[in-house]
């Protein structure tokens, strides 16, 4: 079942610039989906429609097959189900301390102080930020800020988490920690939607990929279906994952032959190389 979907979403900025053009996008419950595209393609604009921050000029957002309603009750309902983590955590963190920041959402849901404290403690533990309760968010590192921002959404108990460029600006270790956290949340059953232009990380986690370019979805499918369409990838000003690009070069030079699927990860590349060596040994 699709837990969230957009149907023919079109959105124009106040100055008349069309940001999204008839976007169809759907995510099955419990899946992890990537929206891949260059800067300015419309990723963030689409995400702001998922919990009613933006309202489309035409088209419809469905949450669990029910149309999103833009009245007060409808928006409160969807924002408890769909949590958005912005690209820049400084846009999301505003309270004097970490614990106050994470508690803000649950308190506004009208929960008891006891329930709020429990949710805050559980959320901070999940993101590896226990013990930072009284720290000022602006004193944290970029990766720590991202994790606190995620904790603030987790504390509200959403079914869907939407993250805009979650590894942007992080060093490799920080990015790895965030990806591991998202993977674990998805394993626990949470639906995860991520926007990015980092093609190397997408094959590691995404069940499905959408390519967006100039406000339109131009390709969708599983990682192999998407990245085998090299022409569309490059048309969108993206590139193949580095592993796939290397294997593409080797195949063109007849250095290595493998199945039609380009390996996208180190594990897949290793398997292709091992199969190639075995075939060479058989021929000898």
C-alpha positions in Angstrom: 0.0 0.0 0.0 1.2 3.5 -0.8 1.5 5.4 2.5 2.2 8.7 0.7 1.7 9.9 -2.9 1.5 13.0 -5.0 -0.8 13.0 -8.0 -0.2 15.5 -10.8 1.3 18.1 -8.4 2.1 21.4 -10.1 3.4 24.4 -8.1 4.4 27.9 -9.2 6.3 30.4 -7.0 4.6 33.7 -6.4 6.7 35.3 -9.2 5.1 32.8 -11.7 8.2 30.5 -12.0 7.0 26.9 -12.3 8.9 24.7 -9.8 7.0 21.4 -10.2 5.1 20.2 -13.3 2.6 17.3 -12.8 4.7 15.3 -10.4 3.5 11.8 -9.7 5.4 10.2 -6.8 4.5 7.4 -4.5 6.1 5.5 -1.6 5.0 2.1 -0.2 4.7 1.8 3.6 8.0 0.7 5.2 10.2 1.5 2.2 13.2 3.8 1.8 13.0 5.9 -1.3 15.4 8.5 -2.8 14.6 11.6 -4.8 17.7 12.2 -6.8 18.4 15.4 -8.7 20.8 18.4 -9.0 20.4 21.6 -7.0 17.4 23.5 -8.2 15.6 20.5 -9.6 12.6 20.8 -7.3 13.4 18.3 -4.6 12.9 20.6 -1.6 9.8 22.2 -3.1 8.2 18.8 -3.5 9.1 17.8 0.0 7.4 20.9 1.5 4.1 19.6 0.0 4.2 16.4 1.9 3.1 17.9 5.2 1.3 20.9 3.9 3.9 23.6 4.3 3.2 24.3 0.6 -0.1 23.9 -1.2 -0.1 22.9 -4.8 -1.6 25.0 -7.5 -3.1 21.8 -8.9 -2.9 18.1 -8.1 -3.3 16.3 -4.8 -1.3 14.8 -2.0 -2.6 11.6 -0.4 -1.6 10.3 3.0 -2.6 6.6 3.4 -4.9 7.1 0.4 -6.7 10.1 2.0 -6.4 13.6 0.4 -4.4 16.0 2.5 -6.7 18.7 3.9 -5.4 22.2 4.4 -7.6 23.2 7.3 -6.1 23.3 10.9 -7.2 19.8 11.8 -6.0 18.4 8.5 -2.6 20.0 8.8 -2.2 19.0 12.4 -3.0 15.4 11.5 -0.6 15.2 8.6 2.2 16.8 10.5 2.0 14.1 13.2 2.3 11.4 10.5 4.9 13.1 8.2 8.0 14.7 9.8 10.4 16.8 7.7 14.1 17.3 8.5 15.4 20.3 6.7 18.7 20.4 4.9 20.2 23.0 7.2 19.5 22.0 10.9 20.0 25.6 12.0 16.6 26.2 10.3 15.0 23.7 12.6 16.9 24.1 15.9 15.9 27.2 17.9 15.5 26.3 21.6 18.2 27.2 24.2 19.0 23.5 24.9 18.8 20.2 23.1 16.2 18.8 25.4 13.9 21.8 25.0 14.3 21.6 21.2 13.4 17.9 21.0 10.5 18.4 23.5 8.9 21.3 21.5 6.9 19.1 19.1 5.5 16.6 21.6 4.5 19.4 24.0 2.6 21.1 21.1 0.8 17.8 20.6 -0.7 18.2 24.0 1.0 15.2 25.5 1.6 14.8 29.3 4.9 15.9 30.7 5.7 12.3 31.6 5.0 11.1 28.0 7.0 14.0 26.6 10.0 13.2 28.8 9.9 9.6 27.8 9.7 10.4 24.1 12.6 12.9 24.3 14.8 10.4 26.2 14.0 7.6 23.7 14.6 9.8 20.7 17.9 11.1 21.9 19.0 7.6 22.7 18.1 6.4 19.2 20.2 9.1 17.5 23.1 8.7 19.9 22.7 12.0 21.6 21.9 11.0 25.2 23.9 13.1 27.6 23.6 16.3 25.5 20.3 17.4 27.0 21.6 20.7 28.4 23.9 21.5 25.5 23.1 24.6 23.4 22.3 23.4 19.8 24.5 26.0 18.3 27.5 24.6 20.1 27.1 21.2 18.4 28.9 20.0 15.3 27.1 19.7 12.0 26.5 16.0 12.4 25.3 16.4 16.0 22.8 19.1 14.9 21.4 16.8 12.2 20.9 14.0 14.8 19.2 16.4 17.2 16.9 17.6 14.3 16.1 14.0 13.6 15.4 13.4 17.3 12.9 16.3 17.3 11.0 14.6 14.5 11.2 11.1 16.1 9.8 12.4 19.4 6.6 13.3 17.6 6.2 9.6 16.6 5.7 10.0 12.8 5.1 7.1 10.4 7.0 8.9 7.6 10.3 10.8 7.8 11.3 13.1 5.0 14.9 14.3 4.9 16.2 17.0 2.6 19.9 16.3 1.8 20.6 14.6 5.2 24.4 14.2 4.6 25.0 17.6 3.1 28.0 19.4 4.6 29.0 16.4 6.7 32.4 14.6 6.7 32.4 10.9 5.7 32.2 9.7 9.3 29.3 12.0 10.1 27.5 11.0 6.8 28.0 7.4 7.6 26.4 7.8 11.1 23.4 9.5 9.7 22.9 6.8 7.0 23.3 4.0 9.6 20.7 5.8 11.8 18.2 6.0 8.9 18.8 2.4 7.9 18.0 1.3 11.5 14.9 3.4 11.6 13.7 1.9 8.3 14.5 -1.6 9.6 12.2 -0.8 12.6 9.4 0.0 10.1 9.5 3.7 9.5 9.0 4.9 5.9 12.0 7.0 4.9 12.1 9.5 2.0 15.4 11.2 1.2 16.4 13.9 -1.3 20.0 14.0 -2.5 22.3 14.7 -5.4 24.9 12.2 -3.9 24.6 9.3 -6.3 27.2 7.2 -4.5 25.1 6.8 -1.4 21.8 6.1 -3.1 22.4 2.4 -4.1 23.4 1.6 -0.5 19.9 2.2 0.9 17.2 3.0 -1.6 14.5 0.5 -2.5 13.3 2.9 -5.2 14.7 6.0 -6.9 13.0 8.9 -8.6 15.0 11.2 -10.8 13.8 14.8 -10.9 15.0 17.4 -13.4 13.6 20.9 -13.9 10.6 20.2 -11.8 9.6 16.9 -13.6 10.1 13.2 -12.8 12.1 11.8 -15.7 12.9 8.3 -14.4 11.9 6.0 -11.7 12.6 2.4 -10.7 15.0 0.3 -8.5 18.7 1.4 -8.4 19.7 -0.9 -11.3 16.8 0.2 -13.5 17.6 3.8 -12.9 21.4 3.8 -13.2 21.5 1.5 -16.3 19.8 4.4 -18.1 23.1 6.3 -18.4 21.7 8.8 -20.9 18.9 10.0 -18.6 21.3 10.2 -15.6 23.6 12.5 -17.5 20.8 14.4 -19.0 19.8 15.3 -15.5 23.3 16.6 -14.8 24.1 13.7 -12.6 26.6 10.9 -12.9 26.8 7.2 -12.3 28.0 6.0 -8.9 31.8 5.7 -8.9 31.8 2.0 -8.9 29.4 1.8 -11.8 31.4 4.4 -13.7 34.6 2.4 -13.2 32.9 -0.8 -14.4 31.4 1.1 -17.4 35.0 2.1 -18.4 36.3 -1.4 -18.0 33.5 -2.8 -20.1 34.0 -0.3 -22.9 37.7 -1.2 -23.0 36.8 -4.9 -23.0 38.9 -5.4 -19.9 36.0 -6.9 -18.1 32.7 -8.5 -19.2 29.7 -8.9 -16.9 26.0 -9.1 -17.0 23.9 -6.2 -18.3 23.5 -4.8 -14.8 26.2 -2.3 -13.9 27.6 -3.1 -10.4 26.6 -0.2 -8.1 28.3 -1.2 -4.9 31.7 -2.6 -3.9 30.0 -6.0 -3.1 28.4 -6.2 -6.5 31.7 -5.2 -8.2 33.6 -7.8 -6.3 31.0 -10.5 -7.4 31.4 -9.4 -11.0 35.2 -9.5 -10.9 35.2 -13.0 -9.2 32.8 -14.3 -11.9 35.0 -12.8 -14.6 38.1 -14.5 -13.2 36.3 -17.8 -13.0 35.1 -17.6 -16.6 38.7 -16.7 -17.7 40.0 -19.8 -15.8 37.4 -22.0 -17.5 38.4 -20.8 -20.9 42.0 -21.6 -20.2 
